[in-house]
Each structure stands twice: as C-alpha cells, then as structure tokens.
Amino acid sequence: MVIPVDEGPHQRMLRITKNEDGTTSEEAFENFSFVPMLTGKNG
C-alpha cells in the first residue's frame, strides 16, 4: 500500500508491505509532491 502523508508543497510517501508471516514493514520516502485528484474530469 502506498500512502501520501502530510500537506503542503512537500509531502512524504509511505509504503507499507505485508510480509509472508503476517507482519508489516513500513518505509518512508521524503520530498514528494502529490497532485490532488479532480472531480468531474474524465480521461
């Protein structure tokens, strides 16, 4: 699972991975800029 975290011009991306034994691993990547989804736009 990939999750955008924080608000503003610089955000973090969190990657959460479910391991074979049922536990989860979390990795954080810094300085991303996510663009918000627009409603009513197709294509």
Residue frames as qw, qx, qy, qz and C-alpha x, y, z in Angstrom:
[[0.000, 0.894, 0.449, 0.000, 0.00, 0.00, 0.00],
 [0.408, 0.169, 0.002, 0.897, 1.31, 3.45, -0.88],
 [0.197, -0.834, -0.500, 0.125, 0.01, 6.42, 1.14],
 [0.265, 0.592, -0.059, 0.759, 0.65, 10.16, 0.72],
 [0.524, -0.601, -0.464, 0.386, 1.35, 11.78, 4.12],
 [0.269, -0.440, -0.104, 0.850, 1.39, 15.45, 5.20],
 [0.338, 0.851, 0.401, 0.022, 0.07, 18.54, 3.41],
 [0.110, -0.870, 0.210, 0.433, 1.71, 21.43, 1.62],
 [0.511, 0.727, -0.386, -0.247, 4.29, 21.58, -1.17],
 [0.319, 0.426, -0.842, 0.088, 6.47, 18.74, 0.20],
 [0.853, -0.261, 0.109, -0.438, 4.95, 15.50, 1.36],
 [0.235, -0.401, 0.885, -0.006, 6.15, 12.03, 2.28],
 [0.775, 0.096, -0.457, -0.426, 5.22, 8.76, 0.65],
 [0.509, -0.361, 0.717, -0.312, 4.70, 5.83, 2.98],
 [0.659, 0.195, -0.648, -0.328, 5.00, 2.29, 1.60],
 [0.603, -0.304, 0.607, -0.419, 3.51, -0.42, 3.81],
 [0.547, 0.269, -0.746, -0.268, 4.21, -4.02, 2.86],
 [0.848, -0.300, 0.246, -0.361, 2.53, -7.09, 4.35],
 [0.046, 0.522, -0.851, -0.045, 5.12, -9.81, 4.90],
 [0.596, 0.010, -0.758, -0.263, 4.57, -13.54, 4.45],
 [0.326, -0.142, -0.822, 0.445, 4.45, -14.06, 8.24],
 [0.201, -0.764, -0.605, -0.101, 1.58, -11.55, 8.58],
 [0.359, -0.623, -0.147, 0.679, 3.66, -8.67, 9.94],
 [0.407, 0.878, 0.204, 0.146, 4.01, -5.34, 8.14],
 [0.583, -0.169, 0.074, 0.791, 7.05, -3.32, 7.09],
 [0.132, 0.947, 0.266, -0.120, 6.97, 0.45, 6.66],
 [0.572, 0.010, 0.187, 0.799, 9.27, 2.61, 4.51],
 [0.073, 0.898, 0.249, -0.355, 9.13, 6.40, 4.28],
 [0.551, 0.278, 0.311, 0.723, 10.28, 8.41, 1.25],
 [0.149, -0.660, -0.241, 0.696, 10.71, 12.17, 1.61],
 [0.026, 0.511, -0.226, -0.829, 10.02, 15.22, -0.60],
 [0.211, 0.345, 0.824, 0.397, 7.17, 14.13, -2.85],
 [0.277, 0.223, 0.058, -0.933, 4.56, 16.41, -4.38],
 [0.225, 0.357, 0.905, 0.063, 1.24, 14.65, -4.84],
 [0.199, -0.065, -0.302, -0.930, -1.30, 16.25, -7.15],
 [0.443, 0.189, 0.644, -0.595, -4.90, 16.16, -5.87],
 [0.210, 0.323, 0.863, 0.326, -7.49, 14.28, -7.91],
 [0.243, 0.086, -0.080, -0.963, -10.01, 16.49, -9.70],
 [0.412, 0.362, 0.782, -0.298, -13.68, 15.69, -9.52],
 [0.527, 0.714, 0.265, -0.376, -15.73, 15.71, -12.69],
 [0.234, 0.704, -0.557, -0.374, -12.75, 15.12, -15.00],
 [0.923, 0.092, 0.372, -0.025, -12.59, 12.04, -17.23],
 [0.799, 0.531, 0.026, 0.280, -9.66, 10.86, -19.32]]
